Amino acid sequence: MTDKIKLLSMLATLVGIGYFLFLWLKPADVVINDDNYASMMKVDSLELVISTYADKQAILDNEIYKLNDSIAYLNALIAYNDGQLADLKKKRNVKSLNISRFSTADIKKYWSDRYKDSIQSK
């Protein structure tokens, strides 16, 4: 009988130890109190603010890309116009060199023809 009592006491001890370990190793239930709820709400609201700013940042990045494209187009247009101006300056310089070869009679004829045409058109 003593063997049965020893066996039962050992079994009861193992069950007690097992129950104690089960309770000790079990994750603690999270108790939501006002402080935890407030901090969770702050985190949620901050995540919402961050996502809102991320959306705004994407819109602004898109605008920056568009403006960079516009600037590149305007730079190309300015370069083209600079080339056109350089060509005009070369042509004007050639014409002014040709004018210096005109005689006084040629210049008088040029100006009289020019003003005659403008007076006749009125």
C-alpha positions in Angstrom: 0.0 0.0 0.0 2.8 2.3 0.7 3.9 1.9 -2.9 0.5 3.1 -4.1 0.7 6.1 -1.7 4.2 6.9 -2.9 3.0 6.6 -6.5 0.0 8.8 -5.9 2.0 11.4 -4.0 4.5 11.5 -6.8 1.8 11.7 -9.4 0.1 14.5 -7.5 3.5 16.3 -7.2 4.1 16.0 -11.0 0.6 17.3 -11.7 1.2 20.2 -9.3 4.5 21.0 -10.9 3.0 20.7 -14.4 0.2 23.0 -13.4 2.6 25.5 -11.9 4.8 25.5 -15.0 1.7 25.8 -17.2 0.6 28.9 -15.3 4.1 30.3 -15.1 5.0 29.8 -18.9 1.6 30.9 -20.1 1.7 34.4 -21.7 0.2 37.0 -19.5 -3.1 38.4 -20.8 -2.8 42.0 -21.9 -4.9 44.2 -19.8 -6.0 47.2 -21.7 -6.1 50.1 -19.4 -6.5 53.8 -20.3 -2.7 54.3 -20.7 -2.3 51.3 -23.1 -5.4 52.4 -25.0 -4.2 56.0 -25.3 -0.7 54.9 -26.5 -2.3 52.5 -29.1 -4.4 55.4 -30.3 -1.4 57.6 -30.6 0.4 55.0 -32.6 -2.6 54.6 -34.9 -3.0 58.3 -35.4 0.7 58.7 -36.0 0.6 56.0 -38.6 -2.3 57.8 -40.3 -0.4 61.1 -40.3 2.7 59.4 -41.7 0.7 57.8 -44.5 -0.9 61.1 -45.3 2.5 62.8 -45.5 3.7 59.9 -47.7 0.9 60.6 -50.1 1.6 64.3 -50.1 5.3 63.5 -50.7 4.4 61.4 -53.7 2.3 64.2 -55.2 5.1 66.7 -54.6 7.7 64.3 -56.1 5.5 64.1 -59.2 5.3 67.9 -59.4 9.1 68.1 -59.1 9.5 65.6 -62.0 7.1 67.6 -64.1 8.9 70.9 -63.3 12.3 69.3 -64.1 11.0 68.2 -67.4 9.7 71.7 -68.1 13.1 73.2 -67.1 14.9 70.8 -69.4 12.5 71.8 -72.3 13.1 75.5 -71.6 16.9 75.0 -71.5 16.7 73.3 -74.8 14.6 76.1 -76.2 17.0 78.7 -74.9 19.9 76.8 -76.4 18.0 76.8 -79.8 17.3 80.5 -79.5 20.9 81.2 -78.7 21.9 79.4 -81.8 19.4 81.4 -83.9 20.6 84.6 -82.4 24.2 83.7 -83.2 23.2 83.0 -86.8 21.4 86.3 -87.0 24.4 88.2 -85.6 26.6 86.6 -88.2 24.2 87.5 -91.0 23.8 91.1 -89.7 27.6 91.4 -89.4 27.9 90.2 -93.1 25.2 92.7 -94.1 26.9 95.6 -92.3 30.2 94.7 -94.0 28.3 94.8 -97.3 26.8 98.2 -96.4 30.2 99.7 -95.8 31.0 98.9 -99.5 28.0 100.9 -100.7 28.6 104.3 -102.2 26.7 107.4 -101.1 24.5 107.1 -104.2 23.6 103.5 -103.4 22.7 104.4 -99.8 20.5 107.3 -101.0 18.7 105.1 -103.4 18.2 102.4 -100.7 16.6 104.9 -98.3 14.5 106.6 -101.0 13.2 103.3 -102.2 12.4 102.1 -98.7 10.5 105.3 -97.8 8.8 105.5 -101.2 7.4 102.0 -100.6 6.2 102.8 -97.1 4.5 106.1 -98.3 2.8 104.4 -101.2 1.4 101.6 -99.0 -0.4 104.3 -96.8 
